[in-house]
């Protein structure tokens, strides 16, 4: 996906990107590729692939929820910053928190934040479930991009979402995981609000967005600790 195609496809999902944001994404790409030589950040390195599979893919969140209406966003297990850091660049008014358990990735994210001069961007070095034990009902929107089984993602996220806020899972094929997560939804006071399936432009690989609404307060016993979650999903 070249830049012209990137701009064109973003317009189709109601995103108009300006030159400053394009410049920041370009610098983000350059830092990503340079740092990827010394640490494993991504297996996708060709510029056109990064723009399609990381940058555009991250912004498809706008297909299922209008990011212009979001004030606070948490990206659980952000890795090299997808989708949260991309969203911060293109929707600078959102207060974004990125959480990742690996210190070298956190250092990379802080480097990008500093070089791009991004404000209202919080970068946390923690396991998702540890962070969620401390933060209660803070975020309008929580998201995660294919970092764990859906049931686990729901448990990690539920307590951090405001009542009537949303969690959006960004996945490929999700049907089996969704079926296996029905019990988790009930226990966590979440409900499936919308499911959206589509194909990425150019390569046509399948993507699924699942939007869950938090309907009431999450029990203080969730999330459980890592070993409990690993041993048995909700």
N, C-alpha and C positions, 0 to 999 in steps of 0.2 A: 504494500500500500504506500504509494508516494504521497507527498504532502497535499497535492491538489485533490487526490482521491480521498484522503483523510478529511480534508475540509468539507468536501462534497458529502461524504457519508455522515459526518457529524450533523450537517444541516438537516438530514433526513430524520434524525432523532432529536431535533429541536435544540441543537447546540450550535451557537455561532461563536467561533473562536477568533480572538484578535491576535495581532502581530506579536504583542508582548508575550502572550501565552504560548504562541508557537515557538518563539525564541527560547522560552523557559523549557519547553518540552525538548527542544533540540539540545540544549545544554544538559538537561537531565539524561538524554540518550548518550551524549558524549561521556559524561561521568560514569554512567552505568557500564559502558563498554570498556572504559579504561580500568575501572575497579574490578571488573569481571576477570581481568587478566591475573589478579592476585587473590581473588576469593570467588567462590561459586555463588553468583547472584542469579544467573539465568542461563538456560541452555539456548535461548533465542537471542541471537546477536546481529543478524542482518537487519539493517535499518528498516527496510520495508516490512519485515516480519515483526519487529518491535512495535512499529506504529500500528500494525493491525492487531497482533495478538496480545499486546500489553496496553498500549495507549487507547486505541479505539475500544478494545474489549472492556477495559476498565470503565469507560464512559457510557457503555450500554446500560449501566445502572439507571440512566436517565429515561430509559424506555419504560420502566415500571414505576418510577417515583420521580416527581419533578424536583430536581436538586436545587432549583431556585428557591424552593420553599423550605429547605433544610437549614437549620442554624448550627447544629452540632452533629458530628459524624464520628463514629469509632470504626476503625478497620482492624479486625482481629486477625492476627497472624499475617501481617502485611508483607513479609518477605522483603523484596526490593522496592516496595512501595505501591503495589498494585492490589486494589484500585485506589487506595486512599490518597497517595501522593499525587497521582494524576488528577484526581478530582479536586484536590486543593489548588493545583495550578490553574485549572479551567474554571473553578467556582471559588474564587479567592475569599468570598465573604463567609464561607463555611468554616467554623472552628473544627479542625480535624485532629483526631488523636490516632496515632499509629502504634500498635502493640506488636512486639515480636520478641521471641525468647532467645534469639541468637545475638550475642553482643556485637559481632562483626557486622551484622546487618544493621543494627541500631547505629553503629558508628558511620556506616555508609549513608544512612538516612539523614543523620545530623549534618554530614558533609554536604549533601544535596540541599538541605534546608538553608544552610549558611551561604552557599554559593549562589542560590537562587533568591535569597532574601525573602523567605516566606514567613509571614507573620501568622499568629494564631494557629500554629502547628506544633502539637505536643507529641513527642516521641518517647515511648515507654519501653524499657527493657524488662520484660516479665513474661511468664507463661500466661496464656489467656485466662485460665481459671483462677489464677492468683490475682490478677488485676480485677477480675469480676467480683471477687470477694470483698474488695475495698470500695468499689464504685457502684453506687446504687441509683438507678433511675435518673441517669444524667443525660442520655443521648436521644435525640429525635430519631436517628437512624444508625443502626449497627449493620455492618456488612462483613462478609468473608468470602474469599475467592478460592474455593476448592481446597481448603487446608485440612479438612478432617471429615469424618462421617457426619451427615446432617444432624443426627440426634445429638452428637457431641457439640456441634456448633451452636445448636439451640440452647443447650445447657450452659455453655460458656457465656452466651450473650444475654440471656433473658433478664438477669437482674440489672444489667446496665442500661436497659431501654426504659425510657419514660412510658408511663401508662398512655395508651393510644399511640405510642411510637411504633417503629417498624424494625424488623430484621430482614435483610435481603441476602439470601444465599446465591452465589454465582457459581453455577455448576455446569457440567456437560450433560450426561444422562443421569437423571435423578429419580426415576420412578420407583425403583426398589428401595432406595434410601428414604424416600418420602413415606412409603408404606411402613417401613420399619421405625419411623419417628412418630407415629400416632400417639403412642403412650407418653412420649416426651412432651408433645404439644399440650396434652391434658394436664400433666403435672406442673408444667411451667406457665400455664395460663396464657398460652399463645394460640392463635388460630391462623390457618392459611387464608390469606386475603386475595392473593392472585398468583397465578402461574403463567409464565410467558416463555414460549419456546421460539427460537429463531436460529438462523444460520448466519455465521460471520460472512461479510462480503468477500468476494474473490475466491476464498478456499472452500466456503460452504460447510465448515465444521459446525456441529450442533452446539448450541448454548441454551441453558435454561436459567431463568431467574425466578426465584420463589420469594414472595413477599409475605411475611408473617406479621400480624398485628398483636401487640401486647394488650390484653383485655383487662387484666387486673394485676395486682402486686405479686411478685414472685416470692415464694417461700424462702426464708433465710437459710434453709439447708442446701440451697442450690446457688452456685455450682458446688458439687462435691469435690474432694481433692482428686488429684490426677490419677492416683492408683485405683481409686474406686471407679472413676469414669472409664479407665482403661480395662478394668476387670469386667464391668458389666454396664452396657448402655442403658439409659432409662427405657 
